[in-house]
């Protein structure tokens, strides 16, 4: 049985479980004896996946996989979230992250271009993605031209510059006391 057939069978088992829990299937991989099921909250949710979600999906899916046995041989089930810096592999991944900062590594440099670019994802279709760069230009790249892509988590604002931390009063020296 091919990996794509295995993934299709697993996907059919995962879909109703996640639908009941109001979660989305973000990604599904089967590599090196590990079946990785990446789950996420629906696009636009205020919070992300928590450990309770992961534990519950793991228990329910493990039971279904044991009952249906869609994966040949021994394997390890791993249920995870996409994390703060998400890998973007499918058009759906790109479409979900419009408006966020992304980092792309391109397959080849091309004419005068750079191998790595970072900017704001402004559009994504079934065949390409458009990134607004810091210099104000936009680049539209076909997915076939993108080697790797991920979102970039931007930390909150830097602390405001101000006074240095207050110093403790020093203890007077013996000279100052006399």
DAGIWO-V779286 format. One record per residue. N is the residue number from 1. SS is DSSP state (h for helix, s for strand, l for the rest). PHI is phi in whole degrees, 0 to 359 (999 if undefined). BURIAL is # if it has 24 or more other C-alpha atoms within 12 Angstrom, else .. Layout:
N,SS,PHI,BURIAL / N,SS,PHI,BURIAL
This chain:
1,l,999,. / 2,l,282,. / 3,h,298,. / 4,h,293,. / 5,h,293,. / 6,h,300,# / 7,h,296,# / 8,h,295,. / 9,h,294,. / 10,h,294,# / 11,h,301,# / 12,h,295,. / 13,h,281,# / 14,h,287,# / 15,h,308,# / 16,h,293,. / 17,h,296,# / 18,h,292,# / 19,h,299,. / 20,h,297,. / 21,l,266,. / 22,l,58,. / 23,s,236,# / 24,s,247,# / 25,s,275,# / 26,s,276,# / 27,s,199,# / 28,s,217,# / 29,s,226,# / 30,s,226,# / 31,s,220,. / 32,l,55,. / 33,l,80,. / 34,s,242,. / 35,s,263,# / 36,s,257,# / 37,s,249,# / 38,s,258,# / 39,s,247,# / 40,s,211,# / 41,s,282,# / 42,l,301,. / 43,l,305,. / 44,l,92,. / 45,l,293,. / 46,l,283,. / 47,l,236,. / 48,l,256,. / 49,l,288,# / 50,l,246,. / 51,h,296,. / 52,h,297,. / 53,h,301,# / 54,h,296,# / 55,h,296,. / 56,h,294,. / 57,h,298,# / 58,h,300,# / 59,h,297,. / 60,h,294,# / 61,h,290,# / 62,h,301,# / 63,h,297,. / 64,h,295,# / 65,h,294,# / 66,h,296,. / 67,h,286,. / 68,h,273,. / 69,l,52,. / 70,l,277,# / 71,l,251,# / 72,l,289,. / 73,l,76,. / 74,l,274,. / 75,l,204,. / 76,s,248,. / 77,s,271,# / 78,s,231,# / 79,s,254,# / 80,s,214,# / 81,s,254,# / 82,l,288,# / 83,l,81,. / 84,l,288,. / 85,l,255,. / 86,l,270,# / 87,s,287,# / 88,l,249,# / 89,l,239,# / 90,l,240,# / 91,h,305,# / 92,h,298,# / 93,h,298,# / 94,h,296,# / 95,h,298,# / 96,h,290,# / 97,l,255,# / 98,l,302,# / 99,l,97,. / 100,l,256,# / 101,s,282,# / 102,s,231,# / 103,s,241,# / 104,s,238,# / 105,s,246,# / 106,s,269,. / 107,l,293,. / 108,l,219,. / 109,l,284,. / 110,l,76,. / 111,l,285,. / 112,l,59,. / 113,l,269,. / 114,l,250,. / 115,l,284,. / 116,s,241,. / 117,s,226,# / 118,s,220,# / 119,s,181,# / 120,s,266,# / 121,s,287,# / 122,s,254,# / 123,s,201,# / 124,s,207,# / 125,l,244,. / 126,l,285,. / 127,l,239,. / 128,s,205,# / 129,s,228,# / 130,s,245,# / 131,s,240,# / 132,s,272,# / 133,s,270,. / 134,l,298,. / 135,l,279,. / 136,l,93,. / 137,l,272,. / 138,s,238,. / 139,s,236,# / 140,s,255,# / 141,s,234,# / 142,s,286,. / 143,h,299,# / 144,h,296,. / 145,h,274,. / 146,s,265,# / 147,s,278,. / 148,s,217,# / 149,s,213,# / 150,s,205,# / 151,s,283,# / 152,l,243,# / 153,l,281,. / 154,l,257,. / 155,l,291,. / 156,l,300,. / 157,l,298,. / 158,l,292,. / 159,l,299,. / 160,l,292,. / 161,l,292,. / 162,l,194,. / 163,l,293,. / 164,l,289,. / 165,l,306,. / 166,l,296,. / 167,l,269,. / 168,l,289,. / 169,l,296,. / 170,l,281,. / 171,l,282,. / 172,l,295,. / 173,l,282,. / 174,h,295,. / 175,h,294,. / 176,h,292,. / 177,h,282,. / 178,l,267,.
